[in-house]
Amino acid sequence: MLDFIPNDPVIIAVVVILLSLVFFSYLLLRRTILEFRDGMR
């Protein structure tokens, strides 16, 4: 796994940004679904 990581800092930065975007969108989607379910009740 460690051999797969490139030494290029630009690629590492792009991967980190993509992972953080996926994580934040997941949190936002989860919060929206929970608020929607609470509003339906």
N, C-alpha and C positions, 0 to 999 in steps of 0.2 A: 504493500500500500504506500509506503514512504517513497519507493522508487518511482511511483506514478506522479508524485507532486512535481511540477516543473519549477525551475529556478527563476523563471521570469516573473518579476513582481507585478507586472501588468495583468498577467493571466490570473495570478492569485487574487488580485484586487477585484477583477471581474467576477470570479467565482464567489468571493465573499459578498459582493453586492447582490448577486443573483440569489444566493442563499438567504440573505437578510430580506430581500423582497418577497421571496416565497414565504418566509416565516411571518412577516408582518401581514401579508395578504391572508394567510391562514388564520391569524389571530383576529383580524378584522371580520373575516367571513364568519368565524365561530361566534364572535360577539353579536353580529347582526342576526344570525339564526337564533341565538338564545333570546335576544330582545324581541324578535318576531314571535317566538313561541310564547313568551310572557305576554305579549300584546294580544295574542289570539285568545288567551284564557279570560 
